[in-house]
Amino acid sequence: MYLDIHKETEVRMQKTIDSYQEELKSIRAGRANPALLDQINVECYGTITPLKQVASVSAPEPRLLVIQPWDVNLIPAIEKEILISDLGLNPSNDGKIIRLPIPLLTEERRKELVRLVGKNAENAKIAIRNIRRESNDVIKKMEKDKELSEDERKLAENEIQNITDKYIENIDELTNKKEEELLEI
């Protein structure tokens, strides 16, 4: 019975990891990656639409992103959204495509991005711990309702802690990898 709780806990923790990985993709590391623009939304015909749904984004060179909107009338809106984002990129267009040169990161900006990664990692860990707490609460309620014995509760809580440790370790690995990527010159 408490095995279902373990499975649900793992599924929810994996979703947290997936979300954290998406956040990491949007933090630029000095080289062109189309995923940098995944967070950009553009007003298109009166609705807010993700950039990748109104244009193709490619990285033809290591330090250049090219955005080719399907409707050239969207170029000003796309440029505006890129400028107001926290990416620190300056778009230029030739009337048909937008070029985004990716500048080298300064040492100060690298450290700032490492701090941002650390903050995102801590938020992901908090989410994992909240999932653990909620799962433990369900198990304690099951014991209170006489669905589990005390020994089964302790076993279930230990297993949830093991799952939690595994996902926290996963977050640490992802964070260290991204920090090394950011500090690499």
CYANA upper distance limits for C-alpha pairs under 8 A (distance plus 0.5 A):
  1 MET  CA      5 ILE  CA      8.05
  2 TYR  CA      6 HIS  CA      7.02
  2 TYR  CA    139 ILE  CA      7.65
  2 TYR  CA    156 ALA  CA      7.16
  3 LEU  CA      7 LYS  CA      6.80
  3 LEU  CA    156 ALA  CA      8.47
  4 ASP  CA      8 GLU  CA      6.62
  5 ILE  CA      9 THR  CA      6.46
  5 ILE  CA    135 SER  CA      7.16
  6 HIS  CA     10 GLU  CA      6.69
  6 HIS  CA    135 SER  CA      8.44
  6 HIS  CA    156 ALA  CA      8.34
  6 HIS  CA    159 GLU  CA      8.04
  6 HIS  CA    160 ILE  CA      6.93
  7 LYS  CA     11 VAL  CA      6.71
  8 GLU  CA     12 ARG  CA      6.68
  9 THR  CA     13 MET  CA      6.61
  9 THR  CA    131 ILE  CA      7.19
  9 THR  CA    132 ARG  CA      7.71
  9 THR  CA    135 SER  CA      7.19
  9 THR  CA    160 ILE  CA      8.08
 10 GLU  CA     14 GLN  CA      6.51
 10 GLU  CA    163 ILE  CA      7.39
 11 VAL  CA     15 LYS  CA      6.83
 12 ARG  CA     16 THR  CA      6.98
 12 ARG  CA    131 ILE  CA      7.79
 13 MET  CA     17 ILE  CA      6.88
 13 MET  CA    128 ILE  CA      6.35
 13 MET  CA    131 ILE  CA      7.60
 13 MET  CA    164 THR  CA      8.43
 13 MET  CA    167 TYR  CA      7.43
 14 GLN  CA     18 ASP  CA      6.65
 14 GLN  CA    167 TYR  CA      8.21
 15 LYS  CA     19 SER  CA      6.64
 16 THR  CA     20 TYR  CA      6.67
 16 THR  CA    124 ALA  CA      7.01
 16 THR  CA    127 ALA  CA      7.54
 16 THR  CA    128 ILE  CA      7.56
 17 ILE  CA     21 GLN  CA      6.67
 17 ILE  CA    124 ALA  CA      7.79
 17 ILE  CA    167 TYR  CA      8.05
 17 ILE  CA    170 ASN  CA      8.37
 17 ILE  CA    171 ILE  CA      7.45
 18 ASP  CA     22 GLU  CA      6.88
 19 SER  CA     23 GLU  CA      6.90
 20 TYR  CA     24 LEU  CA      6.78
 20 TYR  CA    120 ASN  CA      7.79
 20 TYR  CA    121 ALA  CA      7.89
 20 TYR  CA    124 ALA  CA      6.93
 21 GLN  CA     25 LYS  CA      6.81
 21 GLN  CA    174 LEU  CA      8.15
 22 GLU  CA     26 SER  CA      7.18
 23 GLU  CA     27 ILE  CA      7.47
 23 GLU  CA    120 ASN  CA      8.22
 24 LEU  CA    117 VAL  CA      7.64
 24 LEU  CA    178 LYS  CA      7.78
 25 LYS  CA     35 ALA  CA      6.41
 25 LYS  CA     36 LEU  CA      6.87
 26 SER  CA     35 ALA  CA      6.44
 26 SER  CA     36 LEU  CA      4.84
 26 SER  CA     37 LEU  CA      7.35
 26 SER  CA     38 ASP  CA      7.28
 26 SER  CA     39 GLN  CA      7.52
 27 ILE  CA     36 LEU  CA      7.00
 27 ILE  CA     87 LEU  CA      8.47
 27 ILE  CA    113 LEU  CA      7.87
 28 ARG  CA     32 ALA  CA      8.33
 28 ARG  CA     33 ASN  CA      8.19
 28 ARG  CA     36 LEU  CA      6.71
 28 ARG  CA     87 LEU  CA      8.10
 28 ARG  CA    182 LEU  CA      8.44
 29 ALA  CA    105 LEU  CA      8.16
 29 ALA  CA    181 GLU  CA      6.89
 29 ALA  CA    182 LEU  CA      5.48
 30 GLY  CA     63 ARG  CA      8.00
 30 GLY  CA    102 ILE  CA      7.01
 30 GLY  CA    103 PRO  CA      7.23
 30 GLY  CA    104 LEU  CA      6.02
 30 GLY  CA    105 LEU  CA      6.29
 30 GLY  CA    182 LEU  CA      7.98
 31 ARG  CA     62 PRO  CA      6.08
 31 ARG  CA     63 ARG  CA      5.76
 31 ARG  CA     64 LEU  CA      8.33
 31 ARG  CA    102 ILE  CA      6.96
 32 ALA  CA     36 LEU  CA      8.37
 32 ALA  CA     59 ALA  CA      6.40
 32 ALA  CA     61 GLU  CA      7.86
 32 ALA  CA     62 PRO  CA      5.88
 32 ALA  CA     63 ARG  CA      5.55
 32 ALA  CA     64 LEU  CA      6.07
 32 ALA  CA     65 LEU  CA      6.35
 32 ALA  CA    102 ILE  CA      6.78
 33 ASN  CA     58 SER  CA      8.38
 33 ASN  CA     59 ALA  CA      6.84
 33 ASN  CA     65 LEU  CA      7.73
 34 PRO  CA     38 ASP  CA      7.93
 34 PRO  CA     57 VAL  CA      6.36
 34 PRO  CA     58 SER  CA      6.43
 34 PRO  CA     59 ALA  CA      6.97
 34 PRO  CA     65 LEU  CA      7.36
 37 LEU  CA     51 LEU  CA      7.78
 38 ASP  CA     50 PRO  CA      7.77
 38 ASP  CA     51 LEU  CA      7.51
 38 ASP  CA     52 LYS  CA      7.53
 39 GLN  CA     50 PRO  CA      7.92
 40 ILE  CA     50 PRO  CA      6.61
 40 ILE  CA     51 LEU  CA      6.23
 40 ILE  CA     81 GLU  CA      7.20
 40 ILE  CA     82 ILE  CA      7.48
 40 ILE  CA     85 SER  CA      8.00
 41 ASN  CA     48 ILE  CA      6.60
 41 ASN  CA     49 THR  CA      5.78
 41 ASN  CA     50 PRO  CA      4.73
 41 ASN  CA     51 LEU  CA      5.84
 41 ASN  CA     81 GLU  CA      7.64
 42 VAL  CA     48 ILE  CA      5.96
 42 VAL  CA     49 THR  CA      5.77
 42 VAL  CA     50 PRO  CA      6.62
 42 VAL  CA     51 LEU  CA      6.45
 42 VAL  CA     77 ALA  CA      6.83
 42 VAL  CA     78 ILE  CA      6.46
 42 VAL  CA     81 GLU  CA      7.03
 43 GLU  CA     47 THR  CA      5.91
 43 GLU  CA     48 ILE  CA      4.92
 43 GLU  CA     49 THR  CA      6.62
 43 GLU  CA     77 ALA  CA      7.26
 44 CYS  CA     48 ILE  CA      6.61
 44 CYS  CA     49 THR  CA      6.81
 44 CYS  CA     54 VAL  CA      8.40
 44 CYS  CA     74 LEU  CA      7.57
 49 THR  CA     53 GLN  CA      7.23
 49 THR  CA     54 VAL  CA      7.86
 50 PRO  CA     54 VAL  CA      7.64
 51 LEU  CA     55 ALA  CA      6.59
 51 LEU  CA     78 ILE  CA      8.12
 52 LYS  CA     56 SER  CA      6.59
 52 LYS  CA     57 VAL  CA      7.44
 54 VAL  CA     69 PRO  CA      6.36
 54 VAL  CA     70 TRP  CA      6.55
 54 VAL  CA     71 ASP  CA      8.12
 55 ALA  CA     67 ILE  CA      6.85
 55 ALA  CA     68 GLN  CA      5.79
 55 ALA  CA     69 PRO  CA      4.31
 55 ALA  CA     70 TRP  CA      5.91
 55 ALA  CA     71 ASP  CA      8.49
 56 SER  CA     67 ILE  CA      6.23
 56 SER  CA     68 GLN  CA      5.72
 56 SER  CA     69 PRO  CA      6.79
 56 SER  CA     70 TRP  CA      8.20
 57 VAL  CA     65 LEU  CA      7.40
 57 VAL  CA     66 VAL  CA      6.19
 57 VAL  CA     67 ILE  CA      5.06
 57 VAL  CA     68 GLN  CA      6.98
 58 SER  CA     65 LEU  CA      6.20
 58 SER  CA     66 VAL  CA      5.77
 58 SER  CA     67 ILE  CA      7.11
 59 ALA  CA     63 ARG  CA      8.30
 59 ALA  CA     64 LEU  CA      6.31
 59 ALA  CA     65 LEU  CA      5.05
 59 ALA  CA     66 VAL  CA      6.65
 60 PRO  CA     64 LEU  CA      7.09
 60 PRO  CA     65 LEU  CA      7.32
 60 PRO  CA     66 VAL  CA      7.78
 61 GLU  CA     65 LEU  CA      7.90
 63 ARG  CA    101 PRO  CA      6.41
 63 ARG  CA    102 ILE  CA      5.38
 63 ARG  CA    103 PRO  CA      7.62
 64 LEU  CA     99 ARG  CA      7.43
 64 LEU  CA    100 LEU  CA      6.17
 64 LEU  CA    101 PRO  CA      5.05
 64 LEU  CA    102 ILE  CA      6.15
 65 LEU  CA     99 ARG  CA      6.44
 65 LEU  CA    100 LEU  CA      5.47
 65 LEU  CA    101 PRO  CA      6.92
 65 LEU  CA    102 ILE  CA      7.96
 66 VAL  CA     97 ILE  CA      7.37
 66 VAL  CA     98 ILE  CA      6.27
 66 VAL  CA     99 ARG  CA      5.26
 66 VAL  CA    100 LEU  CA      6.73
 67 ILE  CA     97 ILE  CA      6.26
 67 ILE  CA     98 ILE  CA      5.51
 67 ILE  CA     99 ARG  CA      6.94
 67 ILE  CA    100 LEU  CA      8.39
 68 GLN  CA     96 LYS  CA      7.40
 68 GLN  CA     97 ILE  CA      5.22
 68 GLN  CA     98 ILE  CA      6.94
 69 PRO  CA     74 LEU  CA      7.28
 69 PRO  CA     75 ILE  CA      7.41
 69 PRO  CA     96 LYS  CA      8.15
 69 PRO  CA     97 ILE  CA      7.35
 71 ASP  CA     75 ILE  CA      8.37
 72 VAL  CA     95 GLY  CA      7.57
 72 VAL  CA     96 LYS  CA      6.40
 72 VAL  CA     97 ILE  CA      8.36
 74 LEU  CA     78 ILE  CA      6.65
 75 ILE  CA     79 GLU  CA      6.61
 75 ILE  CA     93 ASN  CA      8.32
 75 ILE  CA     95 GLY  CA      8.18
 75 ILE  CA     96 LYS  CA      8.38
 75 ILE  CA     97 ILE  CA      8.19
 75 ILE  CA     98 ILE  CA      7.78
 76 PRO  CA     80 LYS  CA      6.60
 77 ALA  CA     81 GLU  CA      6.77
 78 ILE  CA     82 ILE  CA      6.77
 79 GLU  CA     83 LEU  CA      6.68
 79 GLU  CA     91 PRO  CA      6.57
 79 GLU  CA     92 SER  CA      8.44
 79 GLU  CA     98 ILE  CA      8.30
 80 LYS  CA     84 ILE  CA      6.81
 81 GLU  CA     85 SER  CA      6.62
 82 ILE  CA     87 LEU  CA      7.87
 82 ILE  CA     89 LEU  CA      7.49
 82 ILE  CA     90 ASN  CA      8.10
 82 ILE  CA     91 PRO  CA      7.81
 83 LEU  CA     87 LEU  CA      8.40
 83 LEU  CA     88 GLY  CA      7.74
 83 LEU  CA     89 LEU  CA      7.18
 83 LEU  CA     90 ASN  CA      6.97
 83 LEU  CA     91 PRO  CA      8.02
 89 LEU  CA    100 LEU  CA      7.19
 89 LEU  CA    101 PRO  CA      7.79
 89 LEU  CA    102 ILE  CA      7.34
 89 LEU  CA    103 PRO  CA      8.40
 90 ASN  CA    100 LEU  CA      6.84
 90 ASN  CA    101 PRO  CA      7.79
 91 PRO  CA     98 ILE  CA      6.76
 91 PRO  CA     99 ARG  CA      6.23
 91 PRO  CA    100 LEU  CA      5.32
 91 PRO  CA    101 PRO  CA      7.86
 92 SER  CA     98 ILE  CA      6.06
 92 SER  CA     99 ARG  CA      5.79
 92 SER  CA    100 LEU  CA      7.09
 93 ASN  CA     97 ILE  CA      6.09
 93 ASN  CA     98 ILE  CA      4.78
 93 ASN  CA     99 ARG  CA      6.50
 94 ASP  CA     98 ILE  CA      7.41
105 LEU  CA    109 ARG  CA      6.50
105 LEU  CA    110 ARG  CA      6.66
106 THR  CA    110 ARG  CA      6.68
107 GLU  CA    111 LYS  CA      6.82
108 GLU  CA    112 GLU  CA      6.73
109 ARG  CA    113 LEU  CA      6.63
110 ARG  CA    114 VAL  CA      6.70
110 ARG  CA    182 LEU  CA      6.52
110 ARG  CA    183 LEU  CA      6.77
111 LYS  CA    115 ARG  CA      6.77
111 LYS  CA    183 LEU  CA      8.32
112 GLU  CA    116 LEU  CA      6.82
113 LEU  CA    117 VAL  CA      6.66
113 LEU  CA    182 LEU  CA      7.89
114 VAL  CA    118 GLY  CA      6.70
114 VAL  CA    179 GLU  CA      6.24
114 VAL  CA    182 LEU  CA      7.45
115 ARG  CA    119 LYS  CA      6.67
116 LEU  CA    120 ASN  CA      6.70
117 VAL  CA    121 ALA  CA      6.55
117 VAL  CA    175 THR  CA      7.21
117 VAL  CA    178 LYS  CA      8.14
117 VAL  CA    179 GLU  CA      7.84
118 GLY  CA    122 GLU  CA      6.69
118 GLY  CA    175 THR  CA      7.61
119 LYS  CA    123 ASN  CA      6.82
120 ASN  CA    124 ALA  CA      6.74
121 ALA  CA    125 LYS  CA      6.71
121 ALA  CA    171 ILE  CA      7.04
121 ALA  CA    172 ASP  CA      8.03
121 ALA  CA    175 THR  CA      7.08
122 GLU  CA    126 ILE  CA      6.65
123 ASN  CA    127 ALA  CA      6.78
124 ALA  CA    128 ILE  CA      6.80
124 ALA  CA    171 ILE  CA      7.98
125 LYS  CA    129 ARG  CA      6.67
125 LYS  CA    168 ILE  CA      6.66
125 LYS  CA    171 ILE  CA      7.81
126 ILE  CA    130 ASN  CA      6.61
127 ALA  CA    131 ILE  CA      6.82
128 ILE  CA    132 ARG  CA      6.83
128 ILE  CA    164 THR  CA      7.21
128 ILE  CA    167 TYR  CA      7.96
128 ILE  CA    168 ILE  CA      7.85
129 ARG  CA    133 ARG  CA      6.66
129 ARG  CA    164 THR  CA      7.64
130 ASN  CA    134 GLU  CA      6.68
131 ILE  CA    135 SER  CA      6.67
132 ARG  CA    136 ASN  CA      6.62
132 ARG  CA    160 ILE  CA      7.07
132 ARG  CA    161 GLN  CA      7.74
132 ARG  CA    164 THR  CA      7.15
133 ARG  CA    137 ASP  CA      6.64
134 GLU  CA    138 VAL  CA      6.90
135 SER  CA    139 ILE  CA      6.87
135 SER  CA    160 ILE  CA      8.10
136 ASN  CA    140 LYS  CA      6.63
136 ASN  CA    157 GLU  CA      6.66
136 ASN  CA    160 ILE  CA      8.10
137 ASP  CA    141 LYS  CA      6.66
138 VAL  CA    142 MET  CA      6.73
139 ILE  CA    143 GLU  CA      6.84
139 ILE  CA    148 LEU  CA      8.47
139 ILE  CA    153 ARG  CA      6.78
139 ILE  CA    156 ALA  CA      7.85
139 ILE  CA    157 GLU  CA      8.05
140 LYS  CA    144 LYS  CA      6.66
140 LYS  CA    153 ARG  CA      7.38
141 LYS  CA    145 ASP  CA      6.58
142 MET  CA    146 LYS  CA      6.76
142 MET  CA    147 GLU  CA      5.59
142 MET  CA    148 LEU  CA      6.32
143 GLU  CA    147 GLU  CA      6.06
143 GLU  CA    148 LEU  CA      5.03
143 GLU  CA    149 SER  CA      6.49
143 GLU  CA    150 GLU  CA      7.21
143 GLU  CA    153 ARG  CA      7.08
144 LYS  CA    148 LEU  CA      8.41
148 LEU  CA    152 GLU  CA      6.39
148 LEU  CA    153 ARG  CA      6.78
149 SER  CA    153 ARG  CA      6.73
150 GLU  CA    154 LYS  CA      6.77
151 ASP  CA    155 LEU  CA      6.70
152 GLU  CA    156 ALA  CA      6.53
153 ARG  CA    157 GLU  CA      6.57
154 LYS  CA    158 ASN  CA      6.60
155 LEU  CA    159 GLU  CA      6.75
156 ALA  CA    160 ILE  CA      6.74
157 GLU  CA    161 GLN  CA      6.65
158 ASN  CA    162 ASN  CA      6.74
159 GLU  CA    163 ILE  CA      6.76
160 ILE  CA    164 THR  CA      6.60
161 GLN  CA    165 ASP  CA      6.61
162 ASN  CA    166 LYS  CA      6.76
163 ILE  CA    167 TYR  CA      6.94
164 THR  CA    168 ILE  CA      6.62
165 ASP  CA    169 GLU  CA      6.56
166 LYS  CA    170 ASN  CA      6.76
167 TYR  CA    171 ILE  CA      6.78
168 ILE  CA    172 ASP  CA      6.82
169 GLU  CA    173 GLU  CA      6.76
170 ASN  CA    174 LEU  CA      6.79
171 ILE  CA    175 THR  CA      6.54
172 ASP  CA    176 ASN  CA      6.58
173 GLU  CA    177 LYS  CA      6.66
174 LEU  CA    178 LYS  CA      6.73
175 THR  CA    179 GLU  CA      6.58
176 ASN  CA    180 GLU  CA      6.64
177 LYS  CA    181 GLU  CA      6.78
178 LYS  CA    182 LEU  CA      6.67
179 GLU  CA    183 LEU  CA      6.65
180 GLU  CA    184 GLU  CA      6.49
